Amino acid sequence: MAVAQHTVTTRDTETELVSIRKIDLHDLRMSLEQGWKDFLDLRGDLVFIGLVYPAAVVLAVIYAFQQSLLPLIFPLLAGSILFGPAIAASFYELARRREQGLDTRWRHFLDVLRGPAAFQLFAMTAILFLLFMFWVTSAWLIYIVTLGKAAPDATGSVAAFLHAVFTTPAGWQMIIVGNLVGLVFATLALALTVVSFPMVVDRPVGVGVAMHTSLRVAWQNPIPVAIWGLIVVAMLIVGSLPAFIGLAVVLPVLGYSTWHLYTRAVSR
């Protein structure tokens, strides 16, 4: 794989040159295969971790139902994907330890939150949270200026809301505009996080350097990174279908796979 010519210099614990590589579909396939192998070898008692994430999403959806916030249910479900890289941070740590021949038992799962990368991880998660809040706010404003004006009583029941969404011009306008805006948020989040979270787990770099490097990886490899984003979304959807239980497998596999994609995209 060819190494991109552009480098970025940063000062954290030391001066460091970060070089990125060109990746292709073969790298995506190999990352997924290695991630699956890691899951088979390391899963242990960690399968239950994959249920924490969907449980939080389900609670948010239930709250939206109780507060008659039906227009926010889909944005909440879609926006929750933004937190995937943060949720998977401990899987990056286990993959790193496995790579270095260290102990990978479950007791090390939370080491990353007590280690030197903790601040960077919390800071980047906060950035994702801000993106999520901007997305939810945007979705609500889109609803207000489209369906909210045309059918203000549509949120009285699920049936009435769905009927208004799929059978009225305002509903279709909300769907089209909402999805386009959501795509912008998803693209930005993917570009910022495709390698940044595993990078701060792997080496002593700051948030700015990690996210800048991630943006450069996405810029140098737009098609593979876009396909990777589609793969992630597809796997999360498949994992969510049987009452979210499949995410207990999908989340660890994606976490380990993202680590291997990072090692292929960034020179170490």
N, C-alpha and C positions, 0 to 999 in steps of 0.2 A: 504493500500500500504506500502510495506517495505521500510525503509529508508536505503540508502546506508551507509556503515560504514565509508567511507573516507570523511574527511572534509578538508576544506582549511581555513586558518586563514589570515585575511587581516587587515590592518590598514588604514582606511580612516578617518571618523569622530570619529570612535571608533573601538575597537577590536571586530571582528564579526566572528562567526562560520557559515559557509554556508554548509548546508547539502542538499544532493539531494536524490530524491526518485526514486524508480523503477516505471515506467509507462507501460501501456499496451494499447491494442486497445480500451478498454473501455474508457480509459482516452482521447484518441483521439476523440472518438465519442462524449463524453460528452463535450469536449472543443468546438467542432463544433456546438453542439446543443446550448450551452450557448452563443457562439459567434453570432449565428443567432438570439437568443432571444435579445441580446444586440442591434443588428442592428435594429430589429423591434421597440425596445423601445427608442433608442437614435438617430436614423438616422437623423431626423429633416431636416435641410438644408445642411447636410454634404454629401449628395450623390454626389454633384458636385466635392468634393475633389477627388473622385475616378477617375475623368476624367483628372485630372492634370497629373498624372503619364503616362497614355497612350498617352496623347498629346505630352509629352516630347519625348517619344519613337518614335512616328510618325515623329516628326520634325527631329530626328536623322536619321531615315530611308530615309526621303526625301533628307537630306543633302548627304547621301551616294549615292543615285541615281544621284544627280546633279554632284557629284565629280567622277562619274564612279567608285565607290567603291562597286560594286556588291558583291564581296566575303565577305564583312563585314556586309551585311544586316542581315543574320541569326545570326552571333555572337552578333550583337547589340541587336537584339530582345531577344536572349537567355540570354545574359549577363545582360539585364535590370532587370531580376528577382532578381539579387543579391541585388538590392536596396529596395526590398520589406519590409524588417524589419525596415529600416530607414524611409521609407514613412509612415509606420503604427505607428510611435512613438506617434502621438497625439491620436490615437485610444486607445493605452495603457493607456494614461493619463485619457481619459474619462472612460475607464473600471475601473481604479483604483478609480476614484472619485465616480463612481456608487457603487462600492463595499463598500466604506466608508460612503455612504449616503450623499455625497456632491452634490452641484449643477453640473449638467452635460450638461447644455445648450451650444450651439455652441460657445459662447463667450470664453469658456475655451479651445477651440480646440488647440490654440497655446500657452497655458500656459507652456507646457513642454519645449518650446524653450526659455522661459524667466526664467525658474526655475533652481534649483541647478543641474539638470541632463543635462543641455544644453551642457556643455563642453564635457562630456562623449559621448553624442549623436553625436556631430559634429566629435569627434575624431574617433569613430567607423565607422561613415559614410565615413570618409576619408580613413580608412582602406579598406572598401568595394570598394571605388573608385579605390584604388590601385589594388585590385584584378581584378576589371573590366578592367582596362587598361592593366594589364598583360594578361588577357584573350583575349582581342581584338588584342594585339600585337602578342600573340601566334597564334591566328587564321590567322592573315595576313601572318606570317612566314610559317605556314603550307600550306597556299595557294601558296606561292611563290615556295616552294620546291616540290610541287606536281603538281597541275593543272597549276600553273603559268609557269612552265617549259614546260609542255606538250602542252598547248594550250594558249600561251600568249595573243592571240587576242580574247579570249573568253568573255572578259568583254565589247566587243563592243556593245552588245545588251543583253537584258534579255533572249531572246530566245536562242541565241548562248551560253550564259553562262550556262543556265539550261541544254542545250543539252550536253555540255562538262562535266558538273557535273555528270549527270546520265547515260551517254552512253560511258564514257571512263574509262579505268583502273585508270588513274590519278585522275579522279573525284571521283571514289569510294574510292580510297586511302585517298583523302582529307576528305571525309565524315566520314570514319571509324576513322582515326587518330584525326580529329577535335572533334568528339563526345566523344572519350575516354579522350582527354585532357579536354574538357568541363566538363565531369563528375567529373574529379579531382577537378576542380575549384568549381563546384557546391557543391560537398561533403564538401570541406573545408569551404565554405561560410555557408552552413547549420549548420555544427558543431559549428562554431564560433558564430552564431547568433540565434540559436533556442530558447534560453532564455535570451541572454545577453542584448538586447535592452529593453524588458520589465523590466528586473532586475534593470537597472540603473534608470528607471523611478520610480520604486517602492522603492528603498532604496539607501542610500548614499555609493555606492561602486565605485571603479575605473574601468577603462577600462580593465586592466589586470585581475582583479578578476572576472568581469562579463564574459569575454570571456573564461577564464579558467574554470569557473563554467559551461558555455555552452558546452565546450569540454568534461567535465566530464559527463554531462547529456547525450551527444551523445555516449560517451564511455560505460556508464553503460546501455544505452537503445538503442543499435544500430538498432534493427529491428523497434521498434516504431518510432524512429526519421527518419529512412529511409522512412518508410511508410508516415510519416507526410510530408516529402519533396515531395514525389510523389503526395500526395493530394494537396499540394500547387500548384505544377506545373499544375496538371490536372484542378484545379479550375481557374487558370489564363488563361489557354488555352481556356476553355469553355467561360470564361468571355470576351476573346478577339475576339471570332468568329463573333459576330454581330457588326463589326466595332469598337471594343474595348468598346462599350457602357456598356456591362455587367460588366466591371471592376468597375463601379460606385457602384455596389452591392458587388462584390467579394472582393474588397480590404478592405472595412470596416469589412465584416464578417471575413476575415482572420486575420485582426488586432485584433479584439475582441477575436477571437478563440485562437490566439497565446498568448494573455494575460492569458487566462484560462489554457492553456497548461503549461505556466510558473508557475502558482500557484499550479499546480499539480506535477510539476517536481522538484521544489525547495522549501525547508522548509522556512517558513517565521516567 
